[in-house]
Amino acid sequence: MTQTVSDIGLRTAGFVAADLLKRADPALVMQPFLQTKPIPKNSSDTIKFRRYDALAEATADLTEGVTPPGSAITSTDYSTSLAQIGAWVGITDRVADTHEDPIIKEYSDILAKQAALSVEKRLFYVMRAGTNRYFANGTERAHVNTTLTKTLQQKITRGFKRQNAGVITKKLSSSPNMETVNVKQSFIGFVHPDAEAVIQNLAGFKDVVDYGSMSPYPTEIGTVGDVRYLTSTVFSPWADAGAAKAGSGTTMISTTGTNSDIYPIIYIAADCAAVTPLKGATALNPFVKNPGESREGDQLGQRGWIGWKTYFAALILNQLWLAAAEIAIPEL
């Protein structure tokens, strides 16, 4: 790693960092499908992405001997500021001396999951705030008390195709490195696990167990048409934000028992958004200090710590290549 505060040496700290990245990966559900841009050391605290606009079709006939005017390339820049996030836990000499499990390994596992979920949650908030919105019924969140239908999904994917949005054809690999792997082309839908039964009841649903030679993504539940659905508890609902929970004739999930909880389903096409990845050599800095070292304020060396720190930025690059469907979910 590029910076480590530790009394266990750079070699061991490097192993700790790689282990943190390895264990963090399973919690990264949304991030692997987006554009990624690692942050070089000693660079600006602002990250910028550039999207080149498509050229208009050349439909006019050429005139013999006459050079036509050149086309002009235009681009749009998108920028956002980096945020710094991190956390740590303490280790006492008594725990280190008497605990039967390897403390660094156990704490690394817990902190790695925290790091991944922290980044994924912030990314979800950015994606959920997109302006391309569809409602299961009505024209705003407060009207919603029905659930997802195949027709609503088709409206979303038709909208993508009208905007020439590309399907997902690659993703970041599950290794700590910045490698990409090719995947079967599709759009992706990200849902809360509460929505699994809703997805499974859609016409044409294909379960992952029936994929044959195609490998499912981690947390994938299946495919409907050209959308593959992945779940995570990170994709949380707005409590009681919809209409009356029984107003549609079906009782919907409600936190207080009055209004429907509203679940966002985030649909993405290729290159719809970008994020700084929790991968690569500069992604995650571990900080490890073993107890047992005498220092000011801790003369007997009774305390140590292990923690992590990273930078985060995410932004939507094309609002029409990302959609949020807001739905209610029936009680079981």
Backbone as numpy.savetxt, mean C-alpha at the origin, in Angstrom:
# Nx Ny Nz CAx CAy CAz Cx Cy Cz
23.10 -0.97 6.21 22.27 0.22 6.21 23.14 1.46 6.21
22.59 2.56 5.84 23.38 3.77 5.67 23.72 4.45 6.99
22.93 4.23 8.03 23.21 4.87 9.30 22.72 3.95 10.41
23.58 3.61 11.33 23.21 2.71 12.41 23.82 3.19 13.71
23.01 3.38 14.72 23.50 3.69 16.06 23.45 2.39 16.84
24.60 1.84 17.17 24.60 0.49 17.71 25.90 0.18 18.40
25.86 -0.73 19.34 27.09 -1.22 19.95 27.34 -2.67 19.55
26.64 -3.15 18.48 26.82 -4.53 18.08 27.58 -4.65 16.77
28.05 -3.53 16.23 28.89 -3.57 15.04 28.08 -3.48 13.76
28.71 -2.95 12.70 28.02 -2.75 11.44 27.60 -4.06 10.80
28.43 -5.09 10.95 28.11 -6.37 10.33 26.80 -6.92 10.90
26.70 -6.96 12.23 25.49 -7.48 12.87 24.32 -6.55 12.62
24.56 -5.24 12.65 23.48 -4.29 12.39 22.92 -4.49 11.00
23.79 -4.81 10.05 23.33 -5.08 8.70 22.41 -6.28 8.66
22.72 -7.32 9.41 21.85 -8.48 9.48 20.50 -8.11 10.10
20.54 -7.28 11.14 19.30 -6.85 11.78 18.44 -6.12 10.77
19.03 -5.22 10.00 18.28 -4.44 9.02 17.67 -5.34 7.96
18.44 -6.26 7.43 17.91 -7.17 6.42 16.77 -8.00 6.98
16.90 -8.40 8.24 15.86 -9.18 8.87 14.60 -8.35 9.05
14.77 -7.08 9.41 13.61 -6.20 9.52 12.88 -6.09 8.20
13.63 -5.91 7.11 13.02 -5.80 5.80 12.32 -7.10 5.40
12.97 -8.22 5.67 12.41 -9.52 5.31 11.08 -9.74 6.01
11.03 -9.41 7.29 9.82 -9.66 8.05 8.75 -8.61 7.78
9.15 -7.43 7.35 8.16 -6.39 7.06 7.36 -6.70 5.82
7.96 -7.39 4.86 7.37 -7.54 3.53 5.96 -8.12 3.52
5.63 -9.17 4.28 4.29 -9.74 4.19 3.17 -8.75 4.50
3.45 -7.68 5.25 2.42 -6.71 5.58 2.24 -5.64 4.51
3.12 -5.64 3.51 3.04 -4.64 2.44 2.15 -5.18 1.33
0.87 -4.87 1.37 -0.09 -5.40 0.42 -0.23 -4.48 -0.79
-0.37 -3.19 -0.56 -0.62 -2.23 -1.63 0.66 -1.74 -2.29
1.70 -1.48 -1.48 2.91 -0.83 -1.98 3.58 -1.52 -3.17
3.67 -2.86 -3.22 4.42 -3.50 -4.31 3.86 -3.25 -5.71
2.62 -2.75 -5.85 2.01 -2.59 -7.16 2.13 -1.16 -7.69
2.77 -0.27 -6.94 2.85 1.13 -7.35 4.23 1.46 -7.88
4.34 2.62 -8.53 5.66 3.13 -8.89 6.44 3.37 -7.61
7.72 3.05 -7.62 8.55 3.26 -6.44 9.78 4.08 -6.80
10.20 4.91 -5.87 11.38 5.74 -6.08 12.15 5.83 -4.78
13.26 5.06 -4.65 14.06 5.14 -3.43 14.63 6.55 -3.25
14.88 6.92 -2.02 15.40 8.23 -1.71 16.91 8.15 -1.51
17.72 8.76 -2.40 19.17 8.74 -2.21 19.56 9.53 -0.96
20.66 9.12 -0.35 21.16 9.82 0.81 21.62 11.22 0.42
21.42 12.18 1.33 21.84 13.57 1.14 21.14 14.23 -0.05
19.92 13.82 -0.34 19.13 14.44 -1.39 18.09 15.36 -0.75
17.24 15.96 -1.57 16.23 16.89 -1.09 15.18 16.19 -0.24
14.49 16.97 0.60 13.38 16.39 1.37 12.07 16.47 0.60
12.14 16.80 -0.69 10.99 16.79 -1.58 11.22 15.77 -2.69
10.23 14.94 -2.94 10.34 13.94 -4.00 9.43 14.36 -5.16
9.93 14.23 -6.39 9.20 14.67 -7.56 9.06 13.52 -8.56
7.85 13.38 -9.10 7.59 12.42 -10.17 7.10 13.19 -11.39
7.47 12.74 -12.57 7.08 13.42 -13.81 6.31 12.45 -14.70
5.16 12.91 -15.21 4.36 12.11 -16.13 4.29 12.83 -17.47
4.70 12.16 -18.53 4.64 12.73 -19.87 3.26 12.48 -20.46
2.69 13.52 -21.05 1.36 13.43 -21.62 1.41 12.77 -23.00
0.34 12.08 -23.34 0.27 11.42 -24.65 0.16 12.46 -25.76
0.70 12.12 -26.92 0.59 12.99 -28.08 -0.75 12.76 -28.79
-1.26 13.81 -29.40 -2.49 13.68 -30.18 -2.22 12.81 -31.41
-3.27 12.15 -31.88 -3.12 11.27 -33.05 -2.75 12.09 -34.30
-1.86 11.53 -35.09 -1.49 12.18 -36.36 -2.40 11.63 -37.46
-3.50 12.32 -37.73 -4.51 11.81 -38.66 -4.48 12.49 -40.03
-3.77 13.60 -40.14 -3.76 14.33 -41.42 -2.77 13.70 -42.39
-3.10 13.75 -43.68 -2.18 13.27 -44.72 -0.95 14.18 -44.80
0.19 13.59 -45.10 1.39 14.38 -45.37 1.30 14.96 -46.78
1.82 16.18 -46.94 1.90 16.81 -48.25 3.26 16.52 -48.86
3.28 16.09 -50.09 4.54 15.72 -50.73 5.55 16.86 -50.67
6.73 16.55 -50.15 7.80 17.52 -50.11 7.68 18.55 -49.00
6.67 18.47 -48.17 6.46 19.47 -47.11 6.62 18.80 -45.75
7.57 19.29 -44.95 7.77 18.75 -43.60 6.67 19.26 -42.68
5.97 18.37 -42.02 4.89 18.82 -41.12 5.49 19.45 -39.86
4.73 20.27 -39.16 5.22 20.84 -37.90 5.47 19.73 -36.88
6.47 19.95 -36.06 6.80 18.95 -35.04 5.78 18.92 -33.92
5.67 17.78 -33.30 4.80 17.65 -32.12 5.54 18.12 -30.88
4.82 18.65 -29.94 5.42 19.15 -28.70 5.15 18.18 -27.56
6.21 17.76 -26.90 6.08 16.89 -25.74 5.77 17.74 -24.52
4.72 17.38 -23.79 4.38 18.09 -22.56 4.41 17.11 -21.39
4.65 17.64 -20.23 4.73 16.79 -19.04 4.11 17.50 -17.85
3.78 16.71 -16.85 3.23 17.24 -15.61 4.07 16.71 -14.46
4.51 17.61 -13.58 5.30 17.23 -12.42 4.41 17.13 -11.18
4.67 16.11 -10.38 3.98 15.92 -9.12 5.03 15.82 -8.03
4.88 16.57 -6.97 5.87 16.54 -5.90 5.20 16.53 -4.54
5.90 16.00 -3.57 5.42 15.98 -2.20 6.61 15.93 -1.27
6.40 16.31 -0.03 7.49 16.33 0.95 7.62 14.99 1.63
8.85 14.65 1.99 9.11 13.42 2.73 8.74 13.59 4.19
8.11 12.57 4.73 7.86 12.51 6.17 8.81 11.48 6.78
9.24 11.73 8.00 10.10 10.79 8.70 9.31 10.14 9.82
9.32 8.82 9.85 8.58 8.09 10.89 9.50 7.04 11.50
9.17 6.60 12.70 9.98 5.58 13.36 9.44 5.28 14.75
10.01 4.28 15.38 9.60 3.88 16.72 10.72 3.03 17.34
10.65 2.83 18.64 11.65 2.01 19.32 11.03 1.38 20.56
11.67 0.33 21.06 11.27 -0.31 22.31 12.52 -0.49 23.17
12.32 -0.48 24.47 13.44 -0.62 25.38 13.75 -2.08 25.71
15.00 -2.32 26.07 15.45 -3.64 26.51 16.19 -3.44 27.83
15.83 -4.16 28.86 16.55 -4.07 30.13 17.57 -5.20 30.24
18.57 -4.98 31.10 19.58 -6.02 31.29 18.96 -7.28 31.89
17.94 -7.13 32.73 17.31 -8.30 33.34 16.64 -9.16 32.27
15.92 -8.53 31.33 15.29 -9.28 30.25 16.34 -9.95 29.38
17.38 -9.20 29.02 18.43 -9.75 28.17 19.15 -10.92 28.84
19.32 -10.85 30.15 20.07 -11.89 30.87 19.23 -13.12 31.19
17.91 -12.94 31.31 17.08 -14.05 31.79 16.09 -14.59 30.78
15.82 -13.85 29.72 14.83 -14.29 28.74 15.39 -15.48 27.95
14.55 -16.51 27.77 15.04 -17.72 27.11 15.09 -17.58 25.59
14.40 -16.59 25.02 14.40 -16.38 23.58 15.42 -15.31 23.20
15.93 -15.34 21.95 16.86 -14.31 21.48 16.11 -12.97 21.33
16.42 -12.01 22.19 15.65 -10.79 22.28 15.69 -9.97 21.00
16.89 -9.80 20.42 17.00 -9.00 19.21 16.12 -9.56 18.10
16.13 -10.88 17.95 15.33 -11.53 16.90 13.84 -11.33 17.16
13.41 -11.53 18.40 12.00 -11.42 18.72 11.51 -9.98 18.57
12.28 -9.03 19.08 11.89 -7.62 18.99 11.94 -7.13 17.55
12.89 -7.63 16.76 12.98 -7.24 15.36 11.72 -7.65 14.62
11.20 -8.83 14.93 9.99 -9.32 14.28 8.82 -8.39 14.56
8.67 -8.00 15.82 7.56 -7.13 16.21 7.70 -5.75 15.57
8.91 -5.20 15.60 9.14 -3.87 15.05 9.03 -3.85 13.54
9.43 -4.93 12.88 9.32 -4.99 11.42 7.86 -4.92 10.99
7.02 -5.64 11.69 5.59 -5.60 11.36 5.04 -4.20 11.62
5.48 -3.58 12.71 5.04 -2.22 12.99 5.44 -1.26 11.88
6.69 -1.38 11.40 7.18 -0.49 10.35 6.35 -0.66 9.08
6.11 -1.91 8.68 5.35 -2.17 7.46 3.92 -1.67 7.57
3.26 -1.94 8.69 1.88 -1.51 8.86 1.78 0.01 8.94
2.80 0.65 9.53 2.80 2.11 9.61 2.87 2.73 8.22
3.76 2.21 7.39 3.91 2.72 6.02 2.66 2.40 5.19
2.15 1.19 5.31 0.98 0.79 4.53 -0.26 1.61 4.91
-0.39 1.92 6.20 -1.55 2.71 6.64 -1.49 4.12 6.07
-0.31 4.73 6.08 -0.18 6.08 5.53 -0.44 6.07 4.03
0.03 5.02 3.35 -0.22 4.90 1.92 -1.72 4.75 1.65
-2.40 3.96 2.44 -3.84 3.77 2.30 -4.59 5.10 2.44
-4.19 5.92 3.39 -4.86 7.21 3.57 -4.69 8.10 2.34
-3.51 8.06 1.72 -3.28 8.84 0.50 -4.18 8.31 -0.63
-4.21 7.00 -0.81 -4.99 6.41 -1.90 -6.49 6.60 -1.67
-6.93 6.48 -0.43 -8.35 6.62 -0.11 -8.86 8.03 -0.38
-7.95 9.00 -0.40 -8.34 10.40 -0.60 -8.46 10.77 -2.08
-8.33 9.81 -2.98 -8.46 10.09 -4.40 -9.82 10.68 -4.75
-9.87 11.42 -5.84 -11.09 12.14 -6.20 -12.04 11.34 -7.09
-11.60 10.20 -7.62 -12.42 9.38 -8.52 -13.21 8.39 -7.67
-14.46 8.73 -7.34 -15.21 7.98 -6.35 -16.50 7.40 -6.95
-16.84 6.21 -6.47 -18.09 5.54 -6.86 -18.80 5.13 -5.57
-20.12 5.22 -5.58 -20.90 4.88 -4.39 -21.85 3.72 -4.71
-21.97 2.81 -3.75 -22.84 1.65 -3.97 -24.28 2.07 -4.22
-24.70 3.16 -3.61 -25.98 3.78 -3.93 -25.89 5.25 -3.52
-26.73 6.06 -4.13 -26.71 7.48 -3.82 -25.54 8.19 -4.48
-25.32 9.42 -4.03 -24.28 10.26 -4.63 -23.23 10.74 -3.64
-23.31 10.27 -2.41 -22.30 10.62 -1.41 -22.28 9.55 -0.33
-21.24 9.62 0.50 -21.03 8.59 1.52 -22.23 8.43 2.45
-22.83 9.54 2.83 -23.93 9.49 3.80 -25.17 8.79 3.25
-25.23 8.56 1.93 -26.37 7.87 1.32 -26.20 6.35 1.31
-25.00 5.86 1.49 -24.68 4.47 1.17 -25.19 3.51 2.25
-25.95 2.50 1.83 -26.31 1.38 2.71 -26.58 0.12 1.90
-25.91 0.02 0.74 -25.93 -1.21 -0.05 -24.49 -1.62 -0.34
-24.33 -2.79 -0.92 -22.99 -3.34 -1.04 -22.51 -3.36 -2.50
-21.33 -3.89 -2.70 -20.72 -3.96 -4.02 -21.49 -4.91 -4.93
-21.62 -4.53 -6.20 -22.21 -5.39 -7.22 -21.23 -5.55 -8.37
-21.46 -6.56 -9.18 -20.63 -6.76 -10.38 -20.78 -5.56 -11.31
-21.97 -4.98 -11.38 -22.18 -3.81 -12.23 -21.32 -2.64 -11.79
-21.23 -2.41 -10.48 -20.41 -1.31 -9.99 -18.94 -1.55 -10.33
-18.46 -2.77 -10.17 -17.08 -3.07 -10.56 -16.87 -2.80 -12.04
-17.81 -3.20 -12.86 -17.67 -3.00 -14.30 -17.66 -1.52 -14.67
-18.42 -0.70 -13.94 -18.38 0.75 -14.18 -16.97 1.29 -13.93
-16.34 0.79 -12.87 -15.01 1.26 -12.51 -13.99 0.84 -13.56
-13.99 -0.43 -13.93 -13.00 -0.89 -14.91 -13.27 -0.30 -16.30
-14.53 -0.05 -16.62 -14.83 0.61 -17.89 -14.28 2.04 -17.88
-14.38 2.70 -16.74 -13.81 4.03 -16.62 -12.30 4.02 -16.79
-11.63 3.02 -16.22 -10.19 2.89 -16.43 -9.86 2.75 -17.92
-10.58 1.89 -18.58 -10.27 1.61 -19.98 -10.56 2.81 -20.87
-11.57 3.58 -20.54 -11.85 4.80 -21.30 -10.72 5.82 -21.17
-10.01 5.76 -20.07 -8.89 6.68 -19.84 -7.55 6.05 -20.25
-7.60 4.95 -20.98 -6.40 4.25 -21.45 -5.48 3.84 -20.29
-6.08 3.51 -19.18 -5.30 3.04 -18.04 -4.76 1.64 -18.32
-3.52 1.40 -17.96 -2.92 0.10 -18.19 -3.20 -0.87 -17.05
-3.24 -2.15 -17.36 -3.38 -3.17 -16.32 -2.04 -3.36 -15.62
-2.09 -3.92 -14.42 -0.87 -4.23 -13.67 -0.19 -5.42 -14.32
1.07 -5.29 -14.66 1.82 -6.40 -15.28 3.08 -6.76 -14.52
3.43 -5.99 -13.48 4.62 -6.29 -12.69 4.46 -5.75 -11.28
5.24 -6.28 -10.38 5.22 -5.84 -8.99 6.60 -6.03 -8.38
6.83 -5.37 -7.25 8.07 -5.60 -6.53 8.09 -7.02 -6.00
9.25 -7.64 -6.05 9.37 -9.01 -5.56 9.29 -9.02 -4.04
9.19 -10.22 -3.47 9.09 -10.35 -2.02 10.45 -10.31 -1.33
11.53 -10.16 -2.08 12.86 -10.04 -1.48 13.07 -8.63 -0.98
14.07 -8.40 -0.10 14.33 -7.04 0.37 14.89 -6.12 -0.70
15.26 -6.65 -1.85 15.86 -5.84 -2.91 14.78 -5.15 -3.74
15.23 -4.29 -4.66 14.31 -3.52 -5.49 14.04 -4.22 -6.82
13.89 -5.52 -6.80 13.64 -6.28 -8.02 12.14 -6.30 -8.33
11.80 -6.33 -9.61 10.41 -6.48 -10.02 10.22 -7.83 -10.70
9.01 -8.34 -10.61 8.68 -9.60 -11.26 7.43 -9.39 -12.11
7.35 -10.12 -13.21 6.18 -10.05 -14.07 5.02 -10.83 -13.46
3.81 -10.33 -13.62 2.63 -10.98 -13.08 1.54 -10.99 -14.14
0.55 -11.86 -13.95 -0.57 -11.92 -14.89 -1.32 -10.59 -14.87
-1.60 -10.05 -16.04 -2.16 -8.71 -16.12 -3.57 -8.66 -15.54
-3.84 -7.55 -14.82 -5.14 -7.35 -14.21 -5.17 -5.96 -13.59
-6.34 -5.52 -13.20 -6.47 -4.43 -12.25 -6.46 -5.06 -10.86
-6.22 -4.24 -9.83 -6.18 -4.75 -8.47 -7.21 -4.01 -7.62
-7.91 -4.77 -6.76 -8.82 -4.18 -5.79 -8.35 -4.52 -4.38
-8.26 -3.52 -3.53 -7.80 -3.71 -2.14 -9.00 -3.54 -1.21
-9.27 -4.56 -0.40 -10.47 -4.57 0.43 -10.14 -5.01 1.85
-11.02 -4.64 2.77 -10.94 -5.13 4.14 -11.42 -6.58 4.18
-10.89 -7.41 5.08 -11.36 -8.81 5.15 -12.86 -8.95 5.39
-13.50 -7.94 5.98 -14.96 -8.01 6.15 -15.68 -8.15 4.83
-15.03 -7.74 3.74 -15.68 -7.76 2.42 -15.48 -9.07 1.67
-14.80 -10.03 2.26 -14.51 -11.27 1.54 -15.77 -11.95 1.02
-16.79 -12.08 1.87 -18.02 -12.76 1.44 -18.70 -12.01 0.32
-18.63 -10.68 0.34 -19.23 -9.87 -0.72 -18.54 -10.17 -2.05
-17.21 -10.20 -2.04 -16.45 -10.49 -3.26 -16.76 -11.90 -3.76
-16.78 -12.85 -2.85 -17.01 -14.24 -3.22 -18.40 -14.47 -3.81
-19.36 -13.62 -3.46 -20.73 -13.76 -3.97 -20.96 -13.05 -5.30
-19.96 -12.34 -5.81 -20.13 -11.67 -7.10 -20.14 -12.70 -8.22
-20.93 -12.43 -9.24 -21.01 -13.34 -10.39 -19.65 -13.45 -11.06
-19.23 -14.69 -11.33 -17.96 -14.91 -11.99 -16.76 -14.97 -11.07
-16.98 -14.98 -9.75 -15.85 -15.04 -8.82 -15.07 -16.34 -9.01
-13.74 -16.21 -9.04 -12.85 -17.37 -9.16 -11.92 -17.39 -7.97
-12.01 -18.42 -7.16 -11.19 -18.55 -5.95 -9.74 -18.86 -6.31
-8.82 -18.44 -5.44 -7.40 -18.69 -5.70 -7.09 -20.18 -5.80
-7.88 -21.02 -5.14 -7.61 -22.46 -5.20 -7.86 -23.02 -6.59
-8.54 -22.25 -7.42 -8.84 -22.70 -8.78 -7.94 -22.04 -9.83
-6.88 -21.38 -9.39 -6.00 -20.68 -10.32 -5.14 -21.63 -11.17
-4.95 -22.83 -10.72 -4.10 -23.75 -11.46 -2.64 -23.35 -11.36
-2.00 -23.08 -12.49 -0.57 -22.77 -12.50 -0.28 -21.33 -12.09
-1.29 -20.46 -12.05 -1.07 -19.06 -11.68 -0.96 -18.94 -10.16
0.10 -18.32 -9.68 0.31 -18.18 -8.23 -0.46 -16.98 -7.71
-1.20 -17.14 -6.61 -1.90 -15.99 -6.04 -0.93 -15.07 -5.30
-1.32 -13.81 -5.17 -0.57 -12.89 -4.33 -0.83 -13.22 -2.86
0.07 -12.83 -1.97 -0.24 -12.94 -0.55 -1.52 -12.16 -0.24
-2.39 -12.71 0.54 -3.68 -12.16 0.98 -4.72 -12.09 -0.14
-4.43 -12.62 -1.33 -5.41 -12.58 -2.41 -6.53 -13.58 -2.15
-7.78 -13.16 -2.40 -8.91 -14.06 -2.18 -9.48 -14.60 -3.49
-9.25 -13.90 -4.61 -9.75 -14.39 -5.87 -9.90 -13.28 -6.90
-10.50 -13.65 -8.03 -10.63 -12.76 -9.18 -12.09 -12.66 -9.60
-12.48 -11.46 -9.97 -13.79 -11.24 -10.61 -13.53 -10.45 -11.88
-13.78 -11.07 -13.03 -13.48 -10.40 -14.29 -11.99 -10.10 -14.40
-11.66 -8.84 -14.65 -10.26 -8.47 -14.77 -9.73 -7.78 -13.53
-10.32 -8.07 -12.35 -9.87 -7.52 -11.07 -9.47 -8.64 -10.13
-8.26 -8.54 -9.59 -7.82 -9.45 -8.54 -7.94 -8.73 -7.19
-8.52 -9.40 -6.20 -8.81 -8.77 -4.91 -7.85 -9.24 -3.83
-7.26 -8.27 -3.11 -6.35 -8.54 -2.01 -6.92 -7.89 -0.75
-6.69 -8.53 0.40 -7.26 -8.02 1.65 -6.18 -7.62 2.64
-6.55 -6.69 3.51 -5.73 -6.30 4.66 -6.61 -5.53 5.63
-6.38 -5.72 6.93 -7.13 -4.95 7.92 -6.72 -3.48 7.92
-5.63 -3.15 7.23 -5.24 -1.75 7.08 -6.33 -0.96 6.36
-7.07 -1.60 5.44 -8.05 -0.91 4.62 -9.36 -0.76 5.40
-9.32 0.05 6.42 -10.38 0.13 7.42 -11.55 1.00 6.96
-12.75 0.78 7.53 -13.94 1.54 7.14 -14.07 2.85 7.91
-15.00 3.69 7.42 -15.46 4.85 8.18 -16.64 4.39 9.03
-16.50 4.44 10.33 -17.56 3.96 11.22 -18.80 4.84 11.11
-19.97 4.21 10.92 -21.29 4.87 10.96 -21.40 6.04 9.99
-20.66 6.00 8.88 -20.62 7.15 7.96 -21.71 7.09 6.90
-22.45 5.98 6.81 -23.43 5.83 5.75 -24.86 6.08 6.20
-25.79 5.56 5.42 -27.22 5.70 5.73 -27.63 4.63 6.75
-28.92 4.63 7.10 -29.44 3.69 8.09 -29.05 2.26 7.72
-28.59 1.51 8.70 -27.98 0.21 8.41 -28.98 -0.81 7.86
-30.28 -0.62 8.11 -31.28 -1.55 7.60 -32.17 -0.90 6.54
-31.76 0.26 6.04 -32.61 0.99 5.12 -32.78 0.34 3.77
-31.87 -0.54 3.40 -31.96 -1.19 2.09 -32.68 -2.54 2.16
-33.19 -2.88 3.32 -33.83 -4.18 3.49 -32.88 -5.25 3.97
-31.59 -4.98 3.94 -30.57 -5.89 4.45 -29.82 -5.18 5.56
-29.59 -5.85 6.67 -28.91 -5.23 7.78 -27.42 -5.19 7.52
-26.82 -4.01 7.58 -25.41 -3.81 7.29 -24.59 -3.71 8.57
-23.31 -3.96 8.45 -22.40 -3.81 9.59 -22.42 -2.36 10.05
-22.56 -2.18 11.36 -22.59 -0.83 11.93 -21.86 -0.84 13.26
-20.98 0.12 13.48 -20.22 0.18 14.73 -21.12 0.46 15.92
-22.06 1.40 15.76 -22.93 1.77 16.88 -24.31 1.13 16.80
-24.62 0.49 15.65 -25.93 -0.12 15.48 -26.95 0.79 14.85
-26.53 1.96 14.37 -27.48 2.91 13.76 -27.26 3.04 12.26
-26.12 3.62 11.85 -25.82 3.82 10.44 -24.78 2.82 9.95
-24.77 2.59 8.65 -23.85 1.63 8.04 -22.41 2.13 8.14
-21.50 1.21 8.47 -20.08 1.50 8.29 -19.80 1.48 6.79
-18.94 2.39 6.34 -18.65 2.50 4.91 -17.23 2.02 4.65
-17.13 1.00 3.80 -15.85 0.39 3.47 -15.37 0.88 2.11
-14.16 1.44 2.04 -13.61 1.80 0.74 -12.92 0.59 0.09
-13.19 0.39 -1.17 -12.41 -0.57 -1.97 -11.57 0.26 -2.93
-10.26 0.12 -2.85 -9.35 0.90 -3.68 -8.99 0.08 -4.91
-9.39 0.57 -6.09 -9.06 -0.08 -7.36 -7.92 0.69 -8.01
-6.93 -0.03 -8.50 -5.80 0.65 -9.13 -5.49 0.06 -10.50
-5.03 0.95 -11.40 -4.44 0.57 -12.67 -2.95 0.86 -12.60
-2.21 0.47 -13.61 -0.76 0.66 -13.61 -0.41 2.14 -13.55
0.62 2.45 -12.77 1.20 3.80 -12.69 0.23 4.85 -12.19
-0.75 4.45 -11.40 -1.70 5.42 -10.88 -1.12 6.25 -9.75
-0.13 5.71 -9.04 0.41 6.39 -7.87 1.86 5.95 -7.66
2.54 6.69 -6.79 3.94 6.41 -6.51 4.19 6.49 -5.01
5.21 5.76 -4.56 5.51 5.70 -3.14 7.00 5.45 -2.94
7.55 5.96 -1.86 8.91 5.60 -1.48 8.86 4.19 -0.89
9.65 3.26 -1.38 9.50 1.87 -0.97 10.19 1.55 0.36
9.59 0.63 1.10 10.22 0.11 2.31 11.10 -1.07 1.91
12.00 -0.81 0.95 12.91 -1.82 0.43 14.19 -1.13 0.01
15.24 -1.93 -0.21 16.48 -1.37 -0.73 17.43 -0.94 0.37
18.61 -0.49 -0.06 19.72 -0.24 0.87 19.47 0.94 1.80
18.65 1.91 1.39 18.45 3.10 2.22 17.04 3.17 2.80
16.28 2.08 2.73 14.87 2.15 3.08 14.63 2.24 4.58
15.31 1.43 5.34 15.00 1.30 6.76 16.28 1.30 7.57
16.39 2.22 8.51 17.56 2.29 9.38 17.24 1.65 10.73
17.99 0.61 11.12 17.78 0.01 12.44 18.69 0.70 13.47
18.24 0.74 14.70 19.02 1.30 15.80 19.00 0.30 16.94
20.15 -0.19 17.31 20.25 -1.23 18.34 21.31 -0.83 19.36
20.95 -0.86 20.61 21.91 -0.63 21.70 21.64 -1.68 22.78
22.61 -2.56 22.98 22.44 -3.60 23.98 22.59 -3.03 25.38
21.82 -3.55 26.34 22.08 -3.18 27.73 23.43 -3.75 28.16
23.99 -3.18 29.20 25.28 -3.66 29.71 26.40 -2.66 29.52
26.16 -1.62 28.73 27.18 -0.58 28.51 26.89 0.61 29.42
27.85 1.00 30.23 27.70 2.14 31.12 27.77 3.43 30.32
26.80 4.31 30.53 26.79 5.60 29.87 26.06 6.61 30.76
26.21 7.88 30.45 25.64 8.94 31.27 24.13 8.76 31.40
23.63 8.78 32.62 22.21 8.56 32.89 21.85 7.11 33.08
22.78 6.21 32.71 22.56 4.77 32.87 23.90 4.14 33.25
24.43 4.59 34.40 25.79 4.21 34.79 25.98 2.71 34.98
24.90 2.01 35.30 25.01 0.57 35.51 24.68 -0.24 34.25
24.42 0.43 33.15 24.14 -0.27 31.90 22.90 -1.15 31.98
21.84 -0.62 32.59 20.64 -1.43 32.79 19.66 -1.38 31.60
19.89 -0.45 30.69 18.90 -0.25 29.62 19.55 -0.28 28.25
18.79 -0.78 27.29 19.16 -0.73 25.89 17.91 -0.50 25.07
18.04 -0.58 23.75 16.88 -0.37 22.92 17.10 -0.93 21.52
16.00 -1.11 20.81 16.03 -1.46 19.40 14.90 -0.69 18.71
15.20 -0.10 17.56 14.19 0.71 16.90 14.43 0.79 15.40
13.60 1.54 14.73 13.69 1.71 13.28 13.29 3.13 12.91
13.75 3.57 11.74 13.40 4.88 11.22 13.40 4.81 9.70
12.46 5.50 9.08 12.40 5.52 7.63 11.75 6.81 7.15
11.88 7.07 5.85 11.21 8.20 5.22 10.04 7.69 4.40
8.99 8.53 4.32 7.80 8.11 3.59 7.25 9.26 2.76
6.85 8.96 1.55 6.10 9.89 0.71 5.27 9.08 -0.27
4.08 9.53 -0.57 3.22 8.87 -1.56 2.33 9.92 -2.20
2.03 9.74 -3.45 1.13 10.67 -4.13 0.47 9.99 -5.32
-0.74 10.44 -5.64 -1.48 9.93 -6.79 -0.99 10.67 -8.04
-0.63 9.92 -9.06 -0.12 10.50 -10.29 -1.21 10.75 -11.33
-2.23 9.93 -11.32 -3.35 10.11 -12.25 -4.64 9.69 -11.53
-5.46 10.69 -11.20 -6.67 10.42 -10.42 -7.63 9.48 -11.13
-7.63 9.47 -12.46 -8.58 8.65 -13.21 -8.10 7.22 -13.40
-6.88 6.92 -12.95 -6.38 5.55 -12.99 -6.47 4.89 -11.62
-7.14 5.54 -10.71 -7.38 5.01 -9.37 -8.83 5.34 -9.02
-9.51 4.42 -8.38 -10.90 4.66 -8.01 -11.17 4.09 -6.62
-12.03 4.78 -5.88 -12.46 4.29 -4.58 -13.96 4.02 -4.64
-14.34 2.77 -4.41 -15.76 2.42 -4.31 -16.13 2.40 -2.85
-17.19 3.11 -2.48 -17.62 3.15 -1.10 -18.88 2.32 -0.95
-18.78 1.28 -0.11 -19.87 0.31 0.00 -20.18 0.02 1.47
-21.35 -0.53 1.70 -21.69 -1.12 3.00 -21.57 -2.63 2.87
-21.50 -3.31 4.00 -21.30 -4.77 3.98 -22.37 -5.43 4.85
-23.10 -6.39 4.32 -24.15 -7.06 5.11 -23.58 -7.82 6.29
-24.33 -7.78 7.38 -23.99 -8.64 8.51 -24.21 -10.09 8.13
-23.42 -10.98 8.73 -23.57 -12.40 8.44 -24.55 -13.04 9.42
